Amino acid sequence: MLRLEGVDIQQGDFRLCADLTLAGGARVAVMGPSGSGKSTLLGAVAGFVEVAAGRVTLEGADLGAIAPGDRPLSILFQDNNLFPHLSAEANVALGLRPSLRLTQGERAQVAEALARVGLEGYGARLPAQLSGGQQSRVALARALLRRRPLLLLDEPFAALGPALKAEMLTLVGDILDETGATLMMVTHDPADALAIADRALVVAEGSVSGPHALPGLLDDPPAALAAYLGAGWRAG
């Protein structure tokens, strides 16, 4: 269970307040207008954004004193957060050991994770030698290997075409099925949200509401979300 208890985030003139609970294994879309603080919310959970008040807990443990790299979660950004000078294999291996000094068994785990995301035989390639979709798969392989109880996605597939994005979301769903992890996914696309989530948080006007049942929320969104989505979001 993930809880944000009286969380208050302040950055200059910007302020975001959150008080919410997500059940273990929940799949939650994070939606709202541009600039409302969706990425900031994920950053606070991950430890990259300072919390002025309140606390973030996971399974009852306070995450506030835990450094971002040590928190029991994985986060994927739009740029996939791959090191350009490291091979795909090494980028995945960072999920096990930052030193990259792997045992034979750990190397086998890395190879298995790459194969799981369809990249068997690609381990020696640098990120620049991979397509955007393949880079996303490397990042997912690392998350799969880490097997953390919380997965945060900050629009990592936004730059992909519709077919490839749908394939990546299916792969994320498979990983969640295997690990039982809780998902928080920032997205601007209701179709992406519906593809993988059944609940949603709405970030708007300085606060976070929810989790809401996703289909019902999209059928009758609050004013700020409705204005952002527009009347024709269901088209196509």
N, C-alpha and C positions, 0 to 999 in steps of 0.2 A: 504494500500500500504506500502510495506517495501522497504526502500531505504538505501543503503550503499554508502555514498558520500565521495569519496576520502579516503576510509579507508586504513590505513597503520598499519599492525601488525608486531611487531618486538620482537623476542625472541632469544637472543644470535645471532648466525649466520643466523637464520631463519628469512625470511621476506615474508609477504603475502600482496598483494595489491588488493583491491576490489572496484569497482564502478559499481553499478547495481541497478535495480529496479524490484521488483516483484509485480504484481497486486494482489489486495485483492482476496483471494480465490484460488490463484494459487497453483498447486501441482508440486513441483519442486524436482527432484533428484539432489543430490550433488555427483559428480563422479570425479575420478582422481586417479593417482597412489598412492600407499601406502606412507605415510609420506609427502604428498604434502600440507596438511593443511586443509583437509575437516572438521575434528573435531574442529580444531582451528577456522575456519570460524563460525561454529555454536556457539562455545564458546564466540566469540566476540559479536554475536547477543544477546546471553543469558546474557552477562555481566560477565562471568567467565574469559575471556581473555581480558587483557587491550588493548585498541586501542591507538596507538602512535599518530595518526593524523586522521582527518576526523570525520565523525559522522554516527550513525545508527539511523534512524527514522522510526516510525511506525505510519501511518496515520498522518504524519506531526509532531508528537511529538518526541523530541530528547530523546533517551533512555539513553544517556550518564550519566546523573546524577541520574538515577534510579537504586537502588540496585538490584542484580539478582533476589532475591525472590519477588520483587515487580513489576517486568517487566510483561507486559501483554502477557505472553507466557507460554507454558508448554514445557518441554524437557524430552525426554525419552532416557536413556542410555542403553548400552548393558546389564548392570547388574541390570537394572530396578529401581535402586535407592530406594529400599525398606528398611525400618528399621526392622532388624531381630527380635527385641524384641517386636514389635507391631503387632497386628493381621492384617489380610487383611482389615477388616473394619476400623481400626484405620489408616492404611496407606492410604486408600482412603480418609478418613475424613480430613487428613492433607491438602487436596486440598481446603477444605472449611475453616477450622480453625486450625492453628498450635497449639493452646491451647488444642484442642480436646474437648472443652466444647461445645457440640452441643445441640441445641434445639431439640425438638421432630421432628419438621419439617425437620431439617437438617439431623437427623438420617434416616428419611424416604428417603431423597435424596441419602444418601450413599447406602442404601439398594437397591434403584432403579438402581443406577449406577452399582453395583455389578451384579444385575440381568441382566442388559443390556449387560454385557460382558459374561454372562453364568456362573456366580459364585454365584447364589442364594444358600444360605445355607452354604457358605464357609467363611463367615465373621469372625468367631472366630478363624480361623486357622492362625498360624504363617507362614511366608514365607518358612521356612524350611519344613513345612508340605505340601507344594504345589509343583507341577511340574513346570518345566521351563515355559511351556506355560501358566499355571495358574498364575504364578508370572507376566508374561507379561500382562495378562488380568487385574490384580490388578493395574498395572501402567497405563494401558489405562483407566480403570475406574476412576482413579484420574484425568487424563487429561480430560475425558468427564465431570466430575463434575466441574472442573475449568472453562471450556468453554471460554478459552482464544482465542483471534483472530489469534494467531500464534502457530503452533505446530512444534517443532523441534525433529526429530528422528535421533539418532546417532547409527545406526545399532542395534536397540534393539532386533531384531529377528534373528540375524546372527547365533546364536547357535541352533536354532530350525530346525527340519526336514522340508523338502520341503512342505509337506501337511499342517503342522501346521503353517508354515510361511505364506503360501498362505491364510490360514484362518485368520491370524492376520492382514494381509494387507487388506483383504476384510473388516474386522471390522474397521480398521482405515479409510477406504474409507467411510463406513457408518457414522462414527463419523464426518468426514469432511462434508458429505452431510447435517448432522443435524445442525452443528455449523457454516458452511460457513468459517471455519478457513483456513488460508494459511498454506501450508505444505512445510517444507524443510527437506529432508530425505537423510542422508548420506548412500550410499550403494556401495558395490563393485560388485553387481550382476545386470547386465542389465535386466534380467528377472524380478527382483523385481521392478526395476525402471519402466519398461513398465507396470507392473501390477497396478500401482497407479498414476504415474506421466505422464504429457504430455510435460513437459519442463525439462531442465537440466542445471545446472551450471557445468562447468569444472574447477577444481582446479589443476593447473599444473605449474611448473616452476615459482613459486612465484607470480602468479596472478590468478584471477578468471574471466572467460569469460562466457558470456551468460546473460540471459537465452536463450538456444537454443531449437528449436523444437526437441523433444526427438527421434522420429523414424529416422528423417533425420540425426541427430547427430550420432546415432549408425550405420547407413548405411555408413557414411563417417566420422569417428571420426578423430580428430586431432592426430598428430603423438604420442604425449605422452600418450593419452588415448588409442589409438590403440595398442601401445606396451604393455600397462598394461592389456588390455582385451585379447589380443592374437587372433589368427586367428580363433580359434575353439569355441569362447564363445557361438555361437548359437547352438552348438551340444546339443542334449537332450531336 
